[in-house]
């Protein structure tokens, strides 16, 4: 009863502080991140762990929730190396490791005051971290590190370093609604600074105030959409022209379908094996000023044949792990093998909808060869009458996520 009363008083005062604009202290945010990380290490998916904490933390304002989320994701990106720096694979160990790595005042963050984490023990203060293995240094599981390193080739060191930091945020300017300069001016008026990417005509990188984008006039009016720069570049590389009949076979939320309609006046059908994933597409299409027909059954072929079929296949998401860092710790060899099997099935099925002499585009947000080049090689070996005309790679880095594109032509 005394403990319950103490917790109630804690919630009261923290809630009161939040209402007064004080919010949680840095020490309290670290303590909250420790709780969330312990749940994730025990097997809870990161988003669920964060949501569960937020529901119980009535005192936490939006800024507090965002700060705790940032701490948790920073720790997950560097989980193996931070555990070595912190001495143990626990939420506390990871946060000690993060503070030690970033030089953010270790003893001040663990001072035990208020609702902060308990003070550092003598062992934690005097810890001399052991040498790390290559997988630990690069924050990858042991089994995955050689696959990842081999796929990256000469870009290995720069990409692995980039994967340990936060990903930039990118917007796609909907040129049907206005030019890039107009989008930038509108965003600036809402306090959102951006810069253009020289090699991707539609892309803007958000330099600050990312969380304001959803309420910005440019977003609400359909002038901009949130879309990674590499994904935009892949759409720009597609063989599109006015009048084509296009099927987005694995449409999901429809981001690429919207980008395709911005590039050319096409007849576009969107399909997904789980139609609920497309629930927001009508609203997004109306906001963007484009028309997209949804295929809600499992037979898009009745609308074909098509001049271009786009297969943005389910994958490990290894190119996006900066944004979804817990996914790399949940990936297993069996799960990767299941992705490869599904991708092959998608290619075989989608290829039936392509008109002779036209194309199929295969995409993943993965950097792993088994999901990319090997998948295309295997398809060409088992399916006669196809050639590969384009292969493009985008590696994770300052210009976007990791992404793969192959364009295949049906020649007979």
VOKESE-26140 format. One record per residue (C-alpha): residue number from 1; residue in three letters; x, y, z negated. Coordinates in nm, 4 decimals. Each point is the difference from the previous one (the first is absolute). Example, Ala and Ser with C-alpha at 12.3 -4.5 7.8 and 13.67 -1.06 7.14 Angstrom:
PT  nr rest       px       py       pz
PT   1  ALA   1.2300  -0.4500  -0.7800
PT   2  SER   0.1370   0.3440   0.0660
This chain:
PT  nr rest       px       py       pz
PT   1  UNK   0.0000   0.0000   0.0000
PT   2  UNK   0.2810   0.2383  -0.0793
PT   3  UNK   0.1638  -0.0773   0.3326
PT   4  UNK  -0.3298   0.0578   0.1834
PT   5  UNK  -0.0466   0.3318  -0.1772
PT   6  UNK   0.3537   0.1038   0.0879
PT   7  UNK  -0.0606  -0.0806   0.3666
PT   8  UNK  -0.3234   0.2004  -0.0044
PT   9  UNK   0.1811   0.3026  -0.1439
PT  10  UNK   0.2732  -0.0442   0.2609
PT  11  UNK  -0.2581   0.0010   0.2797
PT  12  UNK  -0.1712   0.3043  -0.1501
PT  13  UNK   0.3128   0.2099  -0.0198
PT  14  UNK   0.1351  -0.1092   0.3367
PT  15  UNK  -0.3361   0.0679   0.1613
PT  16  UNK  -0.0124   0.3405  -0.1723
PT  17  UNK   0.3508   0.0756   0.1230
PT  18  UNK  -0.0983  -0.0942   0.3531
PT  19  UNK  -0.3061   0.2239  -0.0140
PT  20  UNK   0.2174   0.2862  -0.1181
PT  21  UNK   0.2293  -0.0549   0.2972
PT  22  UNK   0.2781  -0.1509  -0.2095
PT  23  UNK  -0.0216  -0.3556   0.1322
PT  24  UNK   0.2220  -0.2892  -0.0939
PT  25  UNK   0.3620   0.0585  -0.0905
PT  26  UNK   0.2732  -0.1548   0.2176
PT  27  UNK   0.0649  -0.2442  -0.2843
PT  28  UNK  -0.3684  -0.1059  -0.0073
PT  29  UNK   0.0001  -0.0478   0.3774
PT  30  UNK   0.3020  -0.2278  -0.0289
PT  31  UNK  -0.1764  -0.1975  -0.2743
PT  32  UNK  -0.3066  -0.0370   0.2236
PT  33  UNK   0.2149  -0.1143   0.2936
PT  34  UNK   0.1540  -0.2651  -0.2248
PT  35  UNK  -0.3455  -0.1386  -0.0796
PT  36  UNK  -0.0970  -0.0114   0.3697
PT  37  UNK   0.3295  -0.1582   0.1063
PT  38  UNK  -0.0306  -0.2739  -0.2614
PT  39  UNK  -0.3392  -0.0893   0.1477
PT  40  UNK   0.1453  -0.0086   0.3511
PT  41  UNK   0.2936  -0.2162  -0.1074
PT  42  UNK  -0.2550  -0.2383  -0.1577
PT  43  UNK  -0.1689  -0.0389   0.3399
PT  44  UNK  -0.2539   0.2808   0.0361
PT  45  UNK  -0.0043   0.1796   0.3373
PT  46  UNK   0.1368   0.3539  -0.0377
PT  47  UNK  -0.3151   0.1832   0.1050
PT  48  UNK  -0.2130  -0.2057  -0.2378
PT  49  UNK   0.2428   0.0568  -0.2857
PT  50  UNK  -0.0005   0.3756   0.0596
PT  51  UNK  -0.3791   0.0134   0.0276
PT  52  UNK  -0.0379  -0.2000  -0.3198
PT  53  UNK   0.2308   0.2333  -0.1894
PT  54  UNK  -0.1710   0.3117   0.1361
PT  55  UNK  -0.3444  -0.1226  -0.1068
PT  56  UNK   0.1233  -0.0469  -0.3536
PT  57  UNK   0.1948   0.3263  -0.0089
PT  58  UNK  -0.2824   0.2519  -0.0278
PT  59  UNK   0.2485   0.2634  -0.1115
PT  60  UNK   0.2000  -0.0175   0.3249
PT  61  UNK  -0.0707   0.2745   0.2519
PT  62  UNK   0.0482  -0.0338   0.3738
PT  63  UNK   0.3542   0.1340  -0.0253
PT  64  UNK   0.0826  -0.2517  -0.2720
PT  65  UNK  -0.1404  -0.2900   0.2039
PT  66  UNK   0.1977   0.1085   0.3042
PT  67  UNK   0.3205   0.0326  -0.2043
PT  68  UNK  -0.0413  -0.3448  -0.1570
PT  69  UNK  -0.0687  -0.1484   0.3427
PT  70  UNK   0.3175   0.1590   0.1364
PT  71  UNK   0.2050  -0.1433  -0.2878
PT  72  UNK  -0.1457  -0.3481   0.0516
PT  73  UNK   0.0628   0.0018   0.3739
PT  74  UNK   0.3540   0.1360  -0.0435
PT  75  UNK   0.0679  -0.2871  -0.2386
PT  76  UNK  -0.1494  -0.2589   0.2385
PT  77  UNK   0.2095   0.1214   0.2928
PT  78  UNK   0.3161  -0.0572  -0.2027
PT  79  UNK  -0.1206  -0.2782  -0.2264
PT  80  UNK   0.2993  -0.2344   0.0175
PT  81  UNK   0.2739   0.2606  -0.0276
PT  82  UNK  -0.1871   0.1900  -0.2708
PT  83  UNK  -0.0427  -0.3169  -0.2041
PT  84  UNK   0.3778  -0.0415   0.0026
PT  85  UNK   0.0509   0.3640  -0.0993
PT  86  UNK  -0.2616  -0.0318  -0.2724
PT  87  UNK   0.1188  -0.3377  -0.1228
PT  88  UNK  -0.3262  -0.1946   0.0388
PT  89  UNK  -0.2881  -0.0607   0.2416
PT  90  UNK  -0.2735   0.1699  -0.2022
PT  91  UNK  -0.1870   0.3245   0.0389
PT  92  UNK   0.2244   0.1567  -0.2630
PT  93  UNK   0.3131  -0.1360   0.1654
PT  94  UNK  -0.1062   0.1382   0.3379
PT  95  UNK  -0.0713   0.3457  -0.1376
PT  96  UNK   0.3313   0.0050  -0.1862
PT  97  UNK   0.1698  -0.1041   0.3237
PT  98  UNK  -0.1828   0.2712   0.1975
PT  99  UNK   0.0989   0.2707  -0.2469
PT 100  UNK   0.3585  -0.1278  -0.0061
PT 101  UNK   0.0191  -0.0134   0.3818
PT 102  UNK  -0.1502   0.3439   0.0556
PT 103  UNK   0.1664   0.1716  -0.2963
PT 104  UNK  -0.3292   0.1362  -0.1319
PT 105  UNK   0.0788   0.0258  -0.3702
PT 106  UNK  -0.0139  -0.3543  -0.1290
PT 107  UNK  -0.0015   0.0723  -0.3725
PT 108  UNK  -0.2460   0.2884   0.0383
PT 109  UNK  -0.2523  -0.2214   0.1796
PT 110  UNK   0.0278  -0.2683  -0.2674
PT 111  UNK  -0.0129   0.2131  -0.3122
PT 112  UNK  -0.3032  -0.1664  -0.1610
PT 113  UNK  -0.1809   0.3290  -0.0554
PT 114  UNK  -0.3697   0.0424   0.0631
PT 115  UNK  -0.1165  -0.2778   0.2226
PT 116  UNK   0.3324  -0.0687   0.1663
PT 117  UNK   0.1842  -0.3279   0.0132
PT 118  UNK   0.1926  -0.1197  -0.3018
PT 119  UNK   0.3538   0.1405  -0.0414
PT 120  UNK   0.2835  -0.1865   0.1659
PT 121  UNK   0.1680  -0.2700  -0.2011
PT 122  UNK   0.3739  -0.0027  -0.0421
PT 123  UNK   0.0258  -0.2860   0.2509
PT 124  UNK  -0.1993   0.1992   0.2584
PT 125  UNK   0.2127   0.3089  -0.0560
PT 126  UNK   0.3309  -0.1834   0.0370
PT 127  UNK  -0.1027  -0.2410   0.2780
PT 128  UNK   0.2694  -0.0511   0.2614
PT 129  UNK  -0.1857  -0.1307   0.3069
PT 130  UNK   0.1462  -0.3089   0.1639
PT 131  UNK   0.1010  -0.0151   0.3646
PT 132  UNK  -0.2904  -0.0420   0.2407
PT 133  UNK  -0.0423  -0.2466   0.2840
PT 134  UNK  -0.0757   0.1366   0.3484
PT 135  UNK  -0.3716  -0.0834  -0.0270
PT 136  UNK  -0.0127   0.1765  -0.3370
PT 137  UNK   0.1832   0.3062   0.1319
PT 138  UNK  -0.2461   0.0210   0.2885
PT 139  UNK  -0.3097  -0.0887  -0.2021
PT 140  UNK  -0.1124  -0.3046   0.1914
PT 141  UNK  -0.0795  -0.3587  -0.1023
PT 142  UNK   0.2943  -0.2381   0.0490
PT 143  UNK  -0.1754  -0.2054   0.2697
PT 144  UNK  -0.1052   0.3084   0.1966
PT 145  UNK   0.3212   0.1997  -0.0029
PT 146  UNK   0.1819  -0.1937   0.2784
PT 147  UNK  -0.3076   0.0123   0.2249
PT 148  UNK  -0.0369   0.3717  -0.0566
PT 149  UNK   0.3692   0.0760   0.0468
PT 150  UNK   0.0233  -0.2077   0.3198
PT 151  UNK  -0.3013   0.1745   0.1528
PT 152  UNK   0.1418   0.3469  -0.0673
PT 153  UNK   0.3403  -0.0577   0.1574
PT 154  UNK   0.2145   0.3123   0.0126
PT 155  UNK  -0.2747   0.2026  -0.1697
PT 156  UNK   0.0040  -0.2221  -0.3080
PT 157  UNK   0.1653   0.2335  -0.2502
PT 158  UNK  -0.1940   0.3137   0.0927
PT 159  UNK  -0.3341  -0.1792   0.0107
PT 160  UNK   0.0503  -0.1832  -0.3284
PT 161  UNK   0.0966   0.3294  -0.1648
PT 162  UNK  -0.3117   0.1673   0.1430
PT 163  UNK  -0.2194  -0.2820  -0.1295
PT 164  UNK   0.0948   0.0897  -0.3585
PT 165  UNK  -0.1484   0.3500   0.0252
PT 166  UNK  -0.3461   0.1420   0.0552
PT 167  UNK  -0.1365   0.0078   0.3536
PT 168  UNK  -0.0816   0.3313   0.1639
PT 169  UNK  -0.3613   0.0801   0.0889
PT 170  UNK  -0.0954   0.0637   0.3611
PT 171  UNK  -0.3044   0.1386   0.1753
PT 172  UNK  -0.1129  -0.0518   0.3583
PT 173  UNK  -0.1326   0.3099   0.1695
PT 174  UNK  -0.3188  -0.0768   0.1931
PT 175  UNK   0.0675   0.1914   0.3195
PT 176  UNK  -0.3672  -0.0272   0.0947
PT 177  UNK  -0.0705   0.2377  -0.2876
PT 178  UNK   0.2890   0.2384   0.0517
PT 179  UNK   0.3759   0.0409   0.0555
PT 180  UNK   0.2719  -0.0806  -0.2508
PT 181  UNK   0.0648   0.3668  -0.0756
PT 182  UNK  -0.3636   0.0495  -0.1006
PT 183  UNK   0.0164  -0.3025  -0.2294
PT 184  UNK   0.3151   0.1291  -0.1662
PT 185  UNK  -0.1488   0.3444  -0.0526
PT 186  UNK  -0.3153  -0.1454  -0.1525
PT 187  UNK   0.1969  -0.2225  -0.2348
PT 188  UNK   0.2221   0.2896  -0.1020
PT 189  UNK  -0.3063   0.2046  -0.0918
PT 190  UNK  -0.0968  -0.2830  -0.2363
PT 191  UNK   0.3443  -0.0001  -0.1608
PT 192  UNK   0.1331  -0.3040   0.1869
PT 193  UNK   0.3394   0.0452   0.1677
PT 194  UNK   0.0857  -0.2247   0.2954
PT 195  UNK   0.2652  -0.0482   0.2642
PT 196  UNK  -0.0196  -0.1398   0.3515
PT 197  UNK   0.1852  -0.3136   0.1048
PT 198  UNK   0.1939   0.0659   0.3214
PT 199  UNK  -0.0491  -0.3489   0.1485
PT 200  UNK  -0.3674  -0.0536  -0.0882
PT 201  UNK  -0.2169   0.2704   0.1466
PT 202  UNK  -0.3035  -0.0548  -0.2214
PT 203  UNK   0.1775  -0.0481  -0.3346
PT 204  UNK   0.0353   0.2374  -0.2929
PT 205  UNK   0.1917  -0.0836  -0.3157
PT 206  UNK  -0.1598   0.1332  -0.3181
PT 207  UNK   0.2708   0.1718  -0.2028
PT 208  UNK  -0.1966   0.0769  -0.3150
PT 209  UNK  -0.3457  -0.0172  -0.1579
PT 210  UNK  -0.0779  -0.3380   0.1522
PT 211  UNK  -0.2962  -0.0507  -0.2307
PT 212  UNK  -0.1698   0.3101   0.1426
PT 213  UNK  -0.0293  -0.1486   0.3501
PT 214  UNK  -0.3328  -0.1783  -0.0543
PT 215  UNK  -0.1658   0.3322  -0.0882
PT 216  UNK   0.1729   0.2083   0.2671
PT 217  UNK  -0.2082   0.1654   0.2716
PT 218  UNK   0.2094  -0.1606   0.2743
PT 219  UNK  -0.0736  -0.3474  -0.1385
PT 220  UNK  -0.3705   0.0583  -0.0654
PT 221  UNK  -0.0505   0.1381   0.3520
PT 222  UNK   0.1783  -0.2922   0.1678
PT 223  UNK   0.2939   0.2076   0.1188
PT 224  UNK   0.2412  -0.2317  -0.1838
PT 225  UNK  -0.0051  -0.3610  -0.1161
PT 226  UNK   0.2351  -0.1742  -0.2418
PT 227  UNK   0.2123  -0.2373   0.2080
PT 228  UNK   0.3632  -0.1050  -0.0270
PT 229  UNK   0.2332   0.1420   0.2622
PT 230  UNK   0.1200  -0.3409   0.1213
PT 231  UNK  -0.3576  -0.1132   0.0517
PT 232  UNK  -0.0628   0.3162   0.2021
PT 233  UNK   0.3111  -0.0648   0.2063
PT 234  UNK  -0.1195  -0.3524   0.0779
PT 235  UNK  -0.3312   0.1312   0.1326
PT 236  UNK   0.1861   0.2563   0.2112
PT 237  UNK   0.1987  -0.2887   0.1532
PT 238  UNK  -0.3109  -0.1907   0.1124
PT 239  UNK  -0.0864  -0.0215   0.3737
PT 240  UNK  -0.3109   0.2186  -0.0209
PT 241  UNK  -0.1891   0.1868   0.2712
PT 242  UNK  -0.3461   0.1475   0.0429
PT 243  UNK  -0.2716  -0.2507   0.0841
PT 244  UNK   0.1586  -0.3080  -0.1571
PT 245  UNK  -0.2040  -0.2510  -0.1972
PT 246  UNK   0.1824  -0.0516  -0.3301
PT 247  UNK  -0.0544  -0.2461  -0.2856
PT 248  UNK   0.1523   0.0695  -0.3406
PT 249  UNK  -0.0130  -0.3615  -0.1116
PT 250  UNK   0.1192   0.0459  -0.3618
PT 251  UNK  -0.1404   0.3474  -0.0573
PT 252  UNK  -0.0105   0.0158  -0.3800
PT 253  UNK  -0.0820   0.3585  -0.0979
PT 254  UNK   0.0376   0.1122   0.3610
PT 255  UNK   0.3004   0.2314  -0.0202
PT 256  UNK   0.1532  -0.1235   0.3251
PT 257  UNK  -0.3365  -0.0051   0.1764
PT 258  UNK  -0.0415   0.3693  -0.0835
PT 259  UNK   0.3517   0.0764   0.1250
PT 260  UNK  -0.0649  -0.1891   0.3260
PT 261  UNK  -0.3148   0.2038   0.0648
PT 262  UNK   0.1990   0.3177  -0.0562
PT 263  UNK   0.2510  -0.1051   0.2662
PT 264  UNK  -0.2359  -0.0953   0.2831
PT 265  UNK  -0.3674  -0.0139   0.0937
PT 266  UNK  -0.0561  -0.3724  -0.0376
PT 267  UNK  -0.2840  -0.2371  -0.0780
PT 268  UNK   0.1095  -0.1395  -0.3341
PT 269  UNK  -0.1382  -0.2877  -0.2038
PT 270  UNK   0.1145  -0.0603  -0.3563
PT 271  UNK  -0.0065  -0.3506  -0.1477
PT 272  UNK   0.1122  -0.1501  -0.3289
PT 273  UNK  -0.0483  -0.3468  -0.1449
PT 274  UNK  -0.1203   0.1751  -0.3167
PT 275  UNK  -0.2466   0.2597   0.1343
PT 276  UNK  -0.0213   0.1763  -0.3380
PT 277  UNK   0.3509   0.1308   0.0620
PT 278  UNK  -0.1507   0.2192   0.2729
PT 279  UNK  -0.2688   0.1449  -0.2278
PT 280  UNK   0.1453   0.3529   0.0089
PT 281  UNK   0.0755  -0.0013   0.3731
PT 282  UNK  -0.3285   0.1593   0.1171
PT 283  UNK   0.0521   0.2907  -0.2400
PT 284  UNK   0.3644   0.0390   0.1002
PT 285  UNK  -0.0862  -0.0175   0.3721
PT 286  UNK  -0.2706   0.2651  -0.0377
PT 287  UNK   0.2420   0.2249  -0.1884
PT 288  UNK   0.2603  -0.0472   0.2754
PT 289  UNK  -0.2529   0.0597   0.2789
PT 290  UNK   0.0460  -0.3353   0.1742
PT 291  UNK  -0.2204  -0.2972   0.0832
PT 292  UNK   0.0967  -0.3501  -0.1101
PT 293  UNK  -0.2199  -0.3079   0.0394
PT 294  UNK   0.0242  -0.2549  -0.2780
PT 295  UNK  -0.0111  -0.3742   0.0619
PT 296  UNK  -0.1572  -0.1383  -0.3154
PT 297  UNK  -0.0189  -0.3637   0.1128
PT 298  UNK   0.2894  -0.2365   0.0645
PT 299  UNK  -0.0201   0.0073   0.3819
PT 300  UNK   0.1524   0.3191   0.1425
PT 301  UNK   0.0455  -0.1900   0.3278
PT 302  UNK  -0.3604   0.0666   0.0983
PT 303  UNK   0.0974   0.3659   0.0481
PT 304  UNK   0.3069  -0.0866   0.2095
PT 305  UNK   0.2185  -0.0522   0.1812
PT 306  UNK   0.2141   0.2889  -0.1188
PT 307  UNK   0.2859   0.1956   0.1537
PT 308  UNK   0.1811   0.0236  -0.3334
PT 309  UNK  -0.0410  -0.2067  -0.3152
PT 310  UNK   0.1743   0.1317  -0.3129
PT 311  UNK   0.0927  -0.2511  -0.2700
PT 312  UNK   0.1221   0.1758  -0.3142
PT 313  UNK   0.0390  -0.3336  -0.1748
PT 314  UNK  -0.0122  -0.0760  -0.3728
PT 315  UNK   0.3567  -0.0286  -0.1260
PT 316  UNK   0.2291   0.0183  -0.3010
PT 317  UNK  -0.0065   0.3798   0.0191
PT 318  UNK   0.3754   0.0020  -0.0619
PT 319  UNK   0.0376   0.3258   0.1901
PT 320  UNK  -0.2374   0.1736  -0.2419
PT 321  UNK   0.1386  -0.1242  -0.3307
PT 322  UNK   0.0984   0.3512  -0.1033
PT 323  UNK  -0.3747   0.0708  -0.0186
PT 324  UNK  -0.1028  -0.3412  -0.1345
PT 325  UNK   0.3044  -0.1143  -0.1973
PT 326  UNK  -0.1717  -0.2739  -0.1990
PT 327  UNK  -0.0765  -0.1816   0.3290
PT 328  UNK   0.3635  -0.1028   0.0432
PT 329  UNK  -0.0002  -0.1664  -0.3403
PT 330  UNK  -0.3232  -0.1863   0.0782
PT 331  UNK   0.1183  -0.1284   0.3387
PT 332  UNK   0.1053  -0.3675  -0.0023
PT 333  UNK   0.1460  -0.2256   0.2717
PT 334  UNK  -0.3371  -0.1762   0.0264
PT 335  UNK  -0.1885   0.3270   0.0347
PT 336  UNK   0.2417   0.1204   0.2680
PT 337  UNK  -0.0492  -0.3278   0.1857
PT 338  UNK  -0.3765   0.0467  -0.0169
PT 339  UNK   0.0329   0.3478   0.1519
PT 340  UNK   0.2063  -0.1410   0.2868
PT 341  UNK  -0.2669  -0.2628   0.0658
PT 342  UNK  -0.2809   0.2575  -0.0015
PT 343  UNK   0.1942   0.2283   0.2342
PT 344  UNK   0.0466  -0.2818   0.2514
PT 345  UNK  -0.3709  -0.0797  -0.0126
PT 346  UNK  -0.0867   0.3663   0.0579
PT 347  UNK   0.2287   0.0227   0.3029
PT 348  UNK  -0.1460  -0.3147   0.1539
PT 349  UNK  -0.3580   0.1135  -0.0589
PT 350  UNK   0.0457   0.3602   0.1087
PT 351  UNK   0.1825  -0.0994   0.3178
PT 352  UNK  -0.3250  -0.1512   0.1293
PT 353  UNK  -0.1608   0.3441   0.0176
PT 354  UNK   0.2638   0.1630   0.2223
PT 355  UNK  -0.0696   0.0602   0.3685
PT 356  UNK   0.2597  -0.1283   0.2501
PT 357  UNK   0.2697   0.2580   0.0658
PT 358  UNK  -0.0629   0.1907  -0.3219
PT 359  UNK   0.1493   0.0058  -0.3507
PT 360  UNK  -0.0174  -0.1211  -0.3562
PT 361  UNK   0.1837   0.1930  -0.2734
PT 362  UNK   0.1237  -0.1841  -0.3090
PT 363  UNK   0.0836   0.2090  -0.3073
PT 364  UNK   0.1064  -0.0593  -0.3585
PT 365  UNK   0.1138   0.2237  -0.2849
PT 366  UNK   0.2737  -0.2549  -0.0715
PT 367  UNK   0.3745  -0.0012   0.0585
PT 368  UNK   0.0365  -0.3796  -0.0234
PT 369  UNK   0.0993  -0.1826   0.3183
PT 370  UNK  -0.2292  -0.2954  -0.0683
PT 371  UNK  -0.2999   0.2341   0.0256
PT 372  UNK   0.1341   0.1980   0.2947
PT 373  UNK   0.2434  -0.1208   0.2687
PT 374  UNK  -0.0354  -0.3657  -0.0935
PT 375  UNK  -0.3763   0.0294   0.0220
PT 376  UNK   0.0188   0.1441   0.3510
PT 377  UNK   0.2545  -0.2600   0.1153
PT 378  UNK  -0.2215  -0.2808  -0.1264
PT 379  UNK  -0.3057   0.1438   0.1753
PT 380  UNK   0.1799   0.0289   0.3339
PT 381  UNK   0.1178  -0.3613  -0.0285
PT 382  UNK  -0.3465  -0.1432  -0.0612
PT 383  UNK  -0.1940   0.2331   0.2327
PT 384  UNK   0.0889   0.0057   0.3688
PT 385  UNK  -0.0849   0.3045   0.2091
PT 386  UNK   0.1213   0.2656  -0.2421
PT 387  UNK   0.3049   0.2254  -0.0074
PT 388  UNK   0.1264   0.2420  -0.2649
PT 389  UNK   0.0459   0.3528   0.1367
PT 390  UNK   0.0722   0.2006  -0.3155
PT 391  UNK   0.1585  -0.0649  -0.3385
PT 392  UNK   0.0385   0.2843  -0.2498
PT 393  UNK   0.1192   0.0134  -0.3601
PT 394  UNK  -0.0438   0.2781  -0.2533
PT 395  UNK   0.1968  -0.0500  -0.3200
PT 396  UNK  -0.1065   0.1370  -0.3398
PT 397  UNK   0.1612   0.3374  -0.0567
PT 398  UNK  -0.0627   0.3735   0.0030
PT 399  UNK  -0.2133  -0.0237   0.3147
PT 400  UNK  -0.2476  -0.2577  -0.1225
PT 401  UNK  -0.0594  -0.3619  -0.0906
PT 402  UNK   0.1373  -0.3127   0.1598
PT 403  UNK  -0.2013  -0.0964   0.3063
PT 404  UNK   0.0195  -0.2381   0.2965
PT 405  UNK  -0.1626   0.0164   0.3441
PT 406  UNK   0.0099  -0.2439   0.2896
PT 407  UNK  -0.2012   0.0511   0.3182
PT 408  UNK  -0.0831  -0.3142   0.1967
PT 409  UNK  -0.1411  -0.0078   0.3563
PT 410  UNK  -0.2206  -0.2697   0.1382
PT 411  UNK   0.1398  -0.0669   0.3462
PT 412  UNK  -0.2357  -0.2841   0.1033
